[in-house]
Amino acid sequence: MLPADVAVTFRSKSTGGRLVTVPAQATVVTAQDSRWEDVTTALKGSRLNAPAGDSIARWATDATIYALAPTGTPCRARQLLPAVRAAQPAATPATTLTWHPWHLNGRPKWRRGTRH
């Protein structure tokens, strides 16, 4: 179940980076709702791998469909607060001074003594 207030993030198709985040209001659309026909028609058109049969009738009994309506000002990725960004890793006493790879039967002769 979705909360009433959500933040929808749109990402770049090429890099996957965050482009914009939009605050939105999530509401349940039922079969008795006036928006049902429009919403389910749009969903059915985008479901390329939908199973055979009447998907819309099945959704009316077995699924929960939400409509998202924007409620605020979009926020570009550069405008996000530092608290929203990824958290810093937790402090730990573990350290690695140098890289010590382990190879079964040692390193291959052609790789011994070379640095990459």
C-alpha positions, 0 to 999 in steps of 0.5 A: 500500500502506498502512502498518501504523499509520495515523491516520484523520481524520474531518471535518465534513460542513458545514464540512470542518473536522477533528473527530477523529483516531483512530490505527488498525491497517491489515490486508489482508483477503483472500478466504480471511479470515473477515472477507471476507464482512462487509467486501465486503458493506458495501463493495458496499452503499456503492458506488452507482456500481459497474459491472455484474457481480460486484464481489466476485469482481473484488475478490478477484482485482484489489483490495486491501481493508484493514480499519482497527481503532482502536488508541489514544485519539481526539484531538480537533482542539483537542488536536493538537500544534502540530507536526501542524498546517499548517507556516508558509510559508517565508521569502522576500524577495519582497514586495508593497507595494501592489496593482497590478492590470493591465487590458487597455485600462485600468480601465473608466471606471465603476471609475476612482477608486473603492476597494472 
